[in-house]
Amino acid sequence: MTADLHDGASQSAAATAPGQPTDAPARRAATTAPADADRRAGARIRPALVLAVLLSVAASVRLGLLLLEWPASNSDEATTGLMAMHIAEGRHAPVFMYGQSYMGTAQAFLAAVSFRAFGPSLIALRLPMLLLFLLFLALVYVLGRRLYGTPVALTSVALLTLGSREQLGYELIAQGAVPETLVGGALLLLLAHRLLEVSGDPGRGAAQRGLLAAWGAMASAGLWSTALVAPFVVTSAVLVLMTLRRQSAKRLRSVPALVAGLVAGAVPWILHDASQPWRDSGLVSVVNLFLRGGTGLNGQSSGLGSQVANTLTTSLAYATGGSAIAHPRSLPAWPFGYSASWQPPTDDVVAALWGVALVALWTTALLTNVRALRRGGRATRQQSAGSLALANTCGRLAMLGSAGLTVVAFAASPAPGIAPANNVRYIIGALVAVPAVIAPLWGMDSAMPRIGRPLRVLSLTVVGLALAVGTVQAYSDAARGPSEAAGRQVLESLRARGITHVYSGYFDCGRLIFLSEEQVTCAVVYADSTGRLRPGFDRYPRYRAEVWGDAAAGYVFRADDPRNRTLHDSGCSWRSRWSVAGYEVWQPAGRCEITQP
């Protein structure tokens, strides 16, 4: 299938719509004189070398942060690590993340392979995320080159090589299914484009059925992994339907291949939902997540108007790198390692202009390709050049539509109304459309012959510098910010006193369990209005049972946590109490009745 995806690269570049970047060497390859063969070979090699350099830079930047254990972890990521441990040891094979019926466990299964090779650790947990992101960059290059030509493809990869702290953090942390969204979205668009491209060739029936099966498997597996892939499934499905319409005589042979792929990719989801009540099914869970906003932060949206405005003036900048210059001194815009109530500043003209510029570029690209589609619709199905042009135009529209649907769905949810910067992981999939969004910059060469090129260079330079600043900020945070050292110090102090069971807050509980490789287990508690500690959200009930069964279980809370005051006022008898690495640790002399099972 890989060979099939690359087979039409040069032809695709040749069928570029007017005003779009082209790959001229590929278009002229068939008629170039033999004496130019070496020059053509060098032209083909140079982009590959540039791509290799860019991938090496991207890998080095992220590997350095990975080794520094940045960004700080939390219990959601630790849950992925614990699932990976259980999978690697053959104890469990979870379909969805512990404690919920949505977000598949692809990350955990990949990390399990890493654990088998290197042993459990935060670095081994995140290593597959790095590899997935490098795969995403390669897919962006292939897809961008097919649709827009080599210059746009390489520029897109170059921009994605660096990133703001938010971008780099979400790309590395094993939480939120961000790498799967990027890889799945790009692969769905690539498969659908290639499928439409070869649909007019009656001699490619086997290849078409293989592409249909691959697209179906990727669509259902992507939706199982994360609902964030849905916009890419919808837009690429339009191309698939266009292909099936062209195959009226062979449709009976093509549809079974598509259905088989869809079913194969959905097997984990089907097995789960078939054994669960309707209210606990994955489908219901995803719908409820959208309706609630899925923020994990307290608050209420002011309404659709504020959601749209916040998306435009804040969220787009934080998701695409503008936050690096909009709020250079702010803490990163996510609650990893910070209080769940932390919200970065949002009132900034730079962030607003960044978002407006992105929407303007997206709109320009959309209108350009809609006009090209109208012109291309007059080409007959028998004309090969017309078929290639139609496939390219539809592929570009699918890419733009995916980004548009991603942002619209986000703006329609309560998330940007509550915390527009903290929740940008829900629109991170829009990065797949970088080639489509920056392509209009090349159109300025013909629209404004004198200043088009300088404006393009200036615009891309500004964006590149912003992303470079963001990368420097990430390393600065990694050098002085929170890491796993504090958690390890807490664990050492617990082991020194023989404490193996503790109560703590949600964002620390799973993290302590994973760092200790289950040598210390933890149960979540929260303080209620009556001054007692109540059971919180424990994703893996076995840990809770172990802790509740230990009368000598300790308590670990961050130094500024109000639950320390609750313990102080409880009247419980304490064997010892000490501070370590920004945490307060309490060791009871006996069971503390303030804790209620």
Buried (B, 14 or more C-beta within 10 A) or exposed (E): EEEBBEBBBBBBBBBBBEBBBBBBBBBEBEEEEEEEEEEBEEBBEEBEEBBEEBBEBBBEBBBBBBEBBBBBBBBBBBBBBBBBBBBBEEEBEBBBBBEBBBBBBBBBBBBBBBBBEEEBBBBBBBBBBBBBBBBBBBBBBBBBBBBBBBBBBBBBBBBBBBBBBBBBBBBBBBBBBBBBBBBBBBBBBBBBBBBBBBBBEEEBBEBBBBBBBBBBBBBBBBBBBBBBBBBBBBBBBBBBEBBBEBBEEBBEBBBEBBEBBBEEBBBBBBEBBEEBEEEEBBBBBBEEBBEEBBBBBEEEBEEEEBBBBBBBBBBBBBBBBBBBBBBBEBBBBBBBBBEBEBBBBBEBEBBBBBBBBBBEBBEBBBEBBEBBBEEBEEBEEEEEEBBBBBBBBBBBBBBBBBBBBBBBBBBBBBBBBBBBBBBBBBBBBBBBBBBBBBBBBBBBBEEEEEEBBEBBEEBBEEBBEBBBBBBBBBBEBBEEBBBBEBBBBBBEBBEEEEBBBBBBBBBBBBBBBBBBBBEBBBBBBBBEEEEBBBBBEBBBEEBBEBBBEBEBBBBBBBEEBEBBEBBEEBEBEBEEBEEBBEBBBBBBEEEBEBBEE
